[in-house]
């Protein structure tokens, strides 16, 4: 079955390794297909064109993408280090220079292989659509922002970059946006890549040291401790030097305690971790947060009831909402959340007006959608005025229409009465239109397919 995605004014269809770009004739300035012949010239940065054709008022450009290539849309889910390496590689090959800026840096239009080779699919010769109203530097900025953001998809930045950036808390993205030239942008990316690599290697080294060199670390710390303490007894030591030595001693003790807590939590020795955290002076709230992080939800709630919301949010984020049913807490908040997971419709419908927690209301609205109760979901959304919930309602309504059209299409194709070709074509057109609308909505919502 074809996968459909939108790139500005283009519709992209994928069927296994075949990619077909559809362009409405009204967005082109060609008199005949011959004016697109130059797009068939080979390029090291772009995939070769298999064919260019026309049907009705639609222009089609067909490509074959080898199966070992993956789109950047998939790569957006990769770890930050891998994404930065891909960004650096893309800036290195500079596809906008190769195409005279006549392409799109949409994530669905960029592909990679083995993190070494990057190629783009679609390019224009100026007579079919491209980002004509955006200069090269701004295109690269939008690409980096959309690819590296943990919050929003690429198209969110294309539509309203300033609005998306206001909701980010990422100094790297701010630096990208502030770059004054292509060279500046490459420098910003390179510095962030070096920084991330260093953090990554330190993390690996720390884990290795913790597991394989724990004993050696303790010996080194002990020797350093003995050395510092011995300085205290050196004759004629100045008061300032004594203070410095004592400061180092305190830092070493704190370092050893931090390491013991980290080791205890990583080994799920929770009792020991709690005891050490109390020794460090951590309050109940901090200990409860640690318990949530390691999945000890009942113990966390028992320690600090205020973490109940954090527990519910984490279980939803992990896709483990069924675990809410086994929580021991019988607070009104938890009981309502259990009713949502069970979809206890009688209890929910009668208590909906009593729910004041906005996150609970949102989860309730999503539960109604999941169980195809769109009317009740709308009632919740009218009260909550939540844009994301409203979009999920629109999405559900579009999917319901698609299901209805697909059912009608199947019935017509199976029917042996009369000639249904016109009706089938009409329904197929409606299905494609709805699919496009659904894809655009999902892109606005930041849903990856």
N, C-alpha and C positions, 0 to 999 in steps of 0.2 A: 504494500500500500504506500502511496506517495506521502512523504512528509512535506508539510508546507510551512514556509516562513516568509516574513516580509523584510525587505531591505529598501527603506524609503519608498520610492514609487515602483519598485520591482517586486514580483512574486517569485519565490524560489521553490521549485519542486524537487524533491530528492527521491529516487527509486534505486536503492542499493548504491552503486557507484556512479549512476547517471544523475547529473544535476541539470535542471532546465530552468532558465531564467525567462519569465514572461514579462513583456513590456507592452503597455497599452500604447497604441499608435499615436494617441494624442500627446504623449510625452516625448515623442521623437520629432526630428525635423528632416527625415529622409523621404525621398520620392520613390526610391526603389531599394531593394536589399543589397544591390551592388555597392551602395555607399557604406556598407558595413564590412566589406571584404578585408580591409586592413586589420580587422580584429582577429583574422585567422593567421596573422603573422606570429611566429613563435617568439616566446619571451621566457627568460630564465626565472622570472618572478611570477608569471601567470600561467595557469593551466591552458593547454591547447583547446581551441574551439573545435568541436566535432562537426557541428552543422549550425546554420542560421536559416530560419524559415519563417513563414507567416501564415496565419490562419485567421480569416476574418479581419478584425482590427487589432489582433494580437501578434506581436513579434516574439519569436522564440530563439534563444541561443542555448545550445546544448553542449555540455562538457562531460568528460569522463574523468573522475577523480579516483586514482588508485586507492585500493582499500586500506593501505597502510597509513593513509593520511587521516587526521582527525581535525575537526573544526575547533576554532578558538572558543566557541560557545561551550564546548565540553571542557576545555582547558580552564575556563573560569572557575571551576570547582577545585582546581589543583591547589596545592600548598603555595604560599606566597613566594617562596624561593624559586619554584619552578616557573611560576607566572612571570616573575621578574626576568628570568633567563630568556623566556620567549619574547618579552617586550624588548630586551636589549638586542636580540637577534633581528626582530622586525625593524627596529630603528637602524640597524646596521645595513640591511638590504635596501632600505628607503624606497618602498614601493610607490610612493607618491611621486618621487622624482622619475622613476621608470615609466610611469603612466601619465606624466605631466599633470598630476593631481586629478586625473579623470577616472576615479574609482570610488569605492566605499571601504572604509575601515571598520565596517560592521563585523561583529564576531562571527557571523554566519558566512562571511565572504573570505575569511582567512583560515588557512589550514597549515598544519605542521606535521613533520615526520621525524621521529627520533630526536626531537628537540634541536635538530641541526638544520633541517631544511624547512623553509616556509614558502608557501605559494598562495596566491590569491586567485579567486575564481573570475569574477566579473570585472571588466574594464570597459570604458567608453572611449569613443573617438571624438566626443563632443556633440554627436548627433543623437545620442540616446542618453538617458539620465545619469548624473553623477553629482557629487557634492559641489556644485558650481558656486554656491554662495558661502562656502567655508574655505578659508585659506589653508595651506598645508600644515602650518604649525598648530592651528586650532584643531584640525582633524586629528593630528597625532595626540594632542592633549586629550581630546574627547575619547579617543581609543584607550589611552593609558588609564584615564579616570574610570571608564566603564569596565575595563578588564580587571583593574586592581581593586576596585571598591568591593567591600564585603557587604554593603547594604543595597546597592542599586545596580540594575543592569545598564549596559551601554546606552540603550535607547532613552533611558531616563535622563542621562547627561546631554544627549543630543537635543531632547525636547526642552529641557530647562536646567542647564548646568548650574547656574547660580543657586537655584532652589535646592538642588541635590547636595551641593557642597556645603550649604549652611547647616545641613543635618549630619554632615560627616564630622568625625573627630580624629583626623588623620593628617599629621604634619607633612607626610610624603605627598598626599594628594594636593595639599595646599601649595607645596613647592612645585609640583607639576603644573598647576594652573598659573603659577607666577612666572614660569619660564619665559624669557624674552626672545629666545631664538631656538632653532633646532639643536644647535650645539649645547645650549644651556639645558635643554630637555634631556639630551643624551647623558649629560653630566649628572643631572638629578637622579636619573634612573641608575646609572653606574654606582653612585654613592650609596643609594638605597640597597642595591644588590650586594655590594661589599659589606655593608652593615648587617644585612640579613644573613649572608654567608657566615660571617663571624659569629653571630648569635647562634646560628644552627650548629656550627662546629663546636662552640662552647657547650651547648646543650648535650651534644653527643659525647663530648669528652667528660662532662660531668657525670652522665649516666654510666659511662665506662668506668670512671674512677669510683663511683658509688658502689658498683657491683663487683669490679675486679680488683680495685686498689683501695678498698675501704680501710684495710689494715694499715697499708702504707701511709694513707692520708692521716690516720690517727697518730702514727709514729711521728710523722713530720710535725703535726700540730703540737704533740707532746714535747718534742725536742725544742720547738720554737718557744713553747710555754716555759720550759726549764731555763732556756737561754734568757728570756725576759726577766723571770723571777730572780735569776742569779745576778742580774744587773742591779737589783735592789740592794744587794749586800756588798757591792763593790765600794771600797772605802773612798770617801771624799765625793760621793755622788751629789750633784746639785739637786735642790728641791724640784726644779722644773723637769729634770731628767727622770726623777722618781715618778712625777705625775704622768709623764709620757709613757713610762713603762707600765704603770697601773692601767692607763687607758688601753694600751695594747692587750693587757691581760684580760680586761673586760670584753674587748672585741673578740678575742679568741674564744672566751667562754660562750659569748652569744653565737658565734659561728658554729661551735660544736653543738650547741643546743638546737640551732636551726637545722643542722644536718641530721641530728637524731630525730627531730620531728618529721622531716622529709622522708627519712628511711622508715619510720614507724607507719606513716600514712601509706607509703608505696607498698609496704608489706601487709597492709590492712590490720596492723596491730593497733586498733582504735583506742583501747584503754590506755595504752602507753602514750599514744599521741595526745590524748586529752590531758593526761597527767603532766606531760612535758609542756604543753601549751599553757596550762595553769601556772606551771613553774615560771614560764616566760612572762606571765602577767596578762595573758590574753583574756578578754571578757567572754561572757557566754555567747554573745552575738557572733564573735569571731570563731569560736569553737563550733557553734552550730553551722556556720557557713562551711567550715572544713568538713563537717559530717555530711552536709548536702553534696559537696564536691565528690566525696568518696562513696556516695550512694547509701549512706546510713540515714534514711529519711525519718524513720520513727524516732531514732535517738536525737536527730537534729531538732525535730518538733518538740520533743520532750525537754530539750535543753533551752529552746527559745521558740515560743509559739509564733513569733513574727516571721519565721522562715517558711511558713506554710505556703505562701504565694510563690516563693522561690522553688519549693519542691514541686508544686503543680506545673509551673512554667517549664522546669527542667524535664519533667517526665513527658510533657507534650513535645518539647524540642527533640527529645531522644526517640520519639515515636513509641513510647512505653506507657501511654496513658492508662492501660489496663491495670498497671501497678497501683494506681490511685485507689482502686477498690480494696487493696489489702492494707492500706494505711490504718494505723490503730487509732488515730485521733478521731474523736466524735464531735468536733466543733461544728457549728453551723456552716462555716465556710467549707470544710472538707466534706460534710454530708451533701451539700449542694453540688460540689464537684463530682462526687460519686454518682449522684443522680444524673448528671450530664453524661458521664461515661456509660452508665447503664441505659441511658435514654429513658428514664422513668418519666414518661410523658405526663402522667396524672399529677405527680408531684411538681414537675417543672412548670406546667401550665398554670397551676394554682399559686405558685410562689414567685413567678416571674417579676411581679411588681415589687416584691420585697428585696430583690437582689440589687445591691448598690455598688458592688465591686465591678468596675468597668471591664476588667480582664475576664471575670467570670461571665459577664453578659456576652462578651465577644465569643468566648468558647461555647456558650449556649447557642448563639446564633449560628456558629459553624456546625454544631451538632444537628440543628434543625435542617441545615442545608444537606449535610451528610445523609440524613434520613428523608430527603426529598420533601420536607415540610417548608416550602418556600414562603408561604403566607406568614407563618410564625417567625421565620427568619427576618422577614420584612418588618414585622412588628418590633422585634428587638432592634433592628437597624434604625428604625424611626425614633426610637428612644435614645439609642447610643450615638447616632450620627457619626458612625465610624466608616471612613472611606474604604478601608481594606475589606470590611465585611460587606459593604455595598457592592464592591467589585466581585466578591465571591458569589453574591446573589446573581449579578449579571452573568457571570460565568456559568452558573448552574442553569439559568434560563436558556442561554445559548446552547448548552449541551443537551438540554431537554428538546429544543427545537431540532437539533441535529439528529437526535435519536429518532424523532418522529419522521423526519424526511428520509432517513436511511431505511426505516421500516416501510414507508410508502414505496421507496425505490425497489426494495426487495420484492414487495408484493407485485408491482408492475412487471418486473423482470420475470417473475415466475408465472404470471398470467399468460394464458394462451389465447385470450379473447381480444381480437382487434389488433390494430397497429398502435403500440404505445410509445413509439420512438420519440415523438415530440414531447410527450409528458415526461419521459425519462430524461431527455436533454434539459428540460426546464427545471426538473428537480435537481439534476446534477449541478446546474448553474447555481441554484439556491444553496446547495450544500457547500460548494466552493466559496461562495460569498460569506456564508456563516463561518466557515473554517478560518477565512482571512480575519473576520471580525474577532473571532475567538483568540487567534494568535496575537493580534494587536493588543487585546485586553490582557492576555497573559504576559506579554512583554512589558506592558505598563506596570503590572503587578510584580514583575521580577521573577516570574515562574519559569524555570528552565524545563524544557521538554526533552 
